[in-house]
């Protein structure tokens, strides 16, 4: 497995900051990768966009404690879709797209609340995935 840290500047340009080959994704691997970045002069991480892996979160918390975290929308959508029966996926995909395209958090939350009410009781697992951080 290759752990990767990407940096994004204010203009949206991306750059690979670090790569680390590991047998598995765990706290030790992420800690080594972030420690390497510190050794090379990184003093802070402004925002971490992540799939929510516990080891990644723990390593960043210990080395860069002031870092804010945002869940990755792609991973969140995949988690939701994995909880949805195939026959319901198109409708839910449309709802998710509407939520994610909102420019303001308040608008997204309103869309989320409306969408969650529309999801039938058989899809309650997917609703839980939407609210998970």
C-alpha positions in Angstrom: 0.0 0.0 0.0 1.2 3.5 -0.8 0.2 6.3 1.6 0.1 9.7 -0.1 0.0 13.2 1.2 -1.1 15.9 -1.3 -0.9 19.6 -0.8 -3.3 22.0 -2.5 -2.6 25.7 -2.7 -5.2 28.5 -2.7 -5.4 28.4 -6.5 -6.3 24.7 -6.5 -2.9 23.4 -7.7 -2.0 20.0 -6.3 1.4 18.7 -5.4 2.5 15.3 -4.0 4.2 16.1 -0.7 5.1 12.6 0.5 4.7 9.0 -0.3 5.3 6.0 2.0 5.1 2.3 1.2 3.5 0.3 4.0 2.2 -3.2 4.4 -1.1 -1.8 5.7 -2.7 1.5 6.5 -2.2 2.2 10.2 -1.2 4.9 12.6 2.5 4.0 12.5 2.6 4.4 8.7 0.8 7.7 8.8 2.9 8.9 11.7 6.1 8.2 9.8 4.8 10.0 6.7 3.8 13.1 8.7 7.0 13.0 10.8 8.9 13.1 7.5 7.0 16.2 6.4 7.8 17.8 9.8 11.5 16.9 9.3 11.4 18.6 5.9 10.0 21.8 7.4 6.2 21.5 7.5 5.0 23.4 10.6 1.3 23.1 10.2 -1.5 21.5 8.2 -4.4 23.9 7.7 -7.0 21.3 6.6 -7.1 17.5 6.3 -9.5 16.0 3.9 -9.7 12.3 4.7 -11.7 9.1 4.5 -11.8 9.1 8.3 -9.2 6.3 8.9 -8.6 6.2 12.7 -4.8 5.8 12.3 -4.6 8.8 10.0 -6.6 11.0 12.3 -4.6 9.9 15.4 -1.3 10.6 13.7 -2.3 14.1 12.5 -3.7 14.9 16.0 -0.5 14.0 17.7 1.9 15.8 15.2 -0.4 18.7 14.0 -3.0 19.1 16.8 -4.5 22.4 15.4 -5.4 20.8 12.1 -9.1 21.0 11.1 -10.6 17.9 9.4 -13.1 17.6 6.7 -14.5 14.2 5.5 -13.9 13.4 1.8 -17.1 13.6 -0.1 -16.1 10.8 -2.5 -15.6 8.4 0.4 -18.8 9.5 2.1 -20.8 9.0 -1.1 -19.3 5.6 -1.6 -20.1 4.6 2.0 -23.7 5.8 1.5 -24.1 4.0 -1.8 -22.7 0.7 -0.3 -25.7 0.8 2.1 -28.3 1.3 -0.6 -30.0 -1.5 -2.6 -29.1 -1.2 -6.3 -32.7 -0.4 -7.2 -32.6 2.8 -5.0 -29.1 4.0 -6.0 -30.0 6.3 -8.9 -32.5 8.3 -6.7 -30.1 8.5 -3.8 -27.2 9.6 -6.1 -29.4 12.5 -7.4 -30.2 13.5 -3.8 -26.5 13.3 -2.7 -25.5 15.4 -5.7 -27.9 18.1 -4.7 -26.6 18.1 -1.1 -22.9 18.3 -2.2 -23.4 21.1 -4.7 -24.7 23.6 -2.1 -22.4 26.5 -1.6 -23.3 27.1 2.1 -23.3 24.7 4.9 -26.8 25.8 6.0 -28.2 25.0 2.6 -26.5 21.6 2.5 -28.0 20.8 5.9 -31.5 21.8 4.8 -31.1 19.6 1.7 -29.8 16.7 3.8 -32.7 17.0 6.2 -35.2 16.9 3.3 -33.4 14.0 1.6 -33.2 12.0 4.8 -37.0 12.4 5.3 -37.5 11.0 1.8 -35.4 8.0 2.3 -37.6 5.0 3.2 -37.1 3.1 6.5 -35.4 0.3 4.6 -32.7 2.8 3.7 -32.1 3.9 7.3 -28.5 2.5 7.2 -27.6 4.9 4.4 -29.1 7.8 6.3 -26.8 7.0 9.2 -23.9 7.1 6.8 -24.8 10.6 5.7 -24.7 11.9 9.3 -21.5 10.1 10.2 -18.4 12.3 10.4 
